[in-house]
């Protein structure tokens, strides 16, 4: 089980959350996204305070996924835990991790493994070629710089041949109210044509933060399922149950 943290949590946390120390440029981007999201929810007459599974605009979705063949299903995720030591964690390290049987996992990594175990899918971790810093502030500053420079960090390895898969779960934390820039590299360097894409995120308050729309636009030749999964870093102890409920809502058992 994850070590319990009983004090107040800060919101300026990396991995599986967002940063809130915004520059004026980043703040404008975030406010624009928030305005679009609120406008969409208002038009649809829907709440934007849903639980784990969310459809675009915050509405519930009865959308189902074609039956999965485990050998043709992939779970690809990006995760960046700030430590691999389960002992004497700092607050930032606790926020970016979940401990299972004494092993430290990133929050997104934990969700990816649950999905893989539930579906029998292959699980692939997206990693950058250059090792990312574990120091919280250094990592936070790097993530913001990459976003402002619209950088495409080089990846350590491409996924196995995507022609072998029909359905791909793609997971990532929310960094600075958006996709981590390595995810842009991943999405742009692979051919997702005619694939079913199912998204999942971990966060510290921003939920999906408009990223489903970003991915849908980027992967125009694929089918991006709107009923994406999102879970707060504060709810990781309930991840198995919430993922199970979400998969059920997609018709995946």
Beta strands, then each sheet from edge to edge (+ up, - down):
strand 1: 53-54
strand 2: 73-78
strand 3: 97-100
strand 4: 103-106
strand 5: 122-126
strand 6: 167-175
strand 7: 178-179
strand 8: 196-203
strand 9: 223-224
strand 10: 228-232
sheet 1: 1+ 10- 8- 6- 2- 5-
sheet 2: 1+ 10- 8- 9-
sheet 3: 1+ 10- 8- 6- 7+
sheet 4: 3+ 4-
end
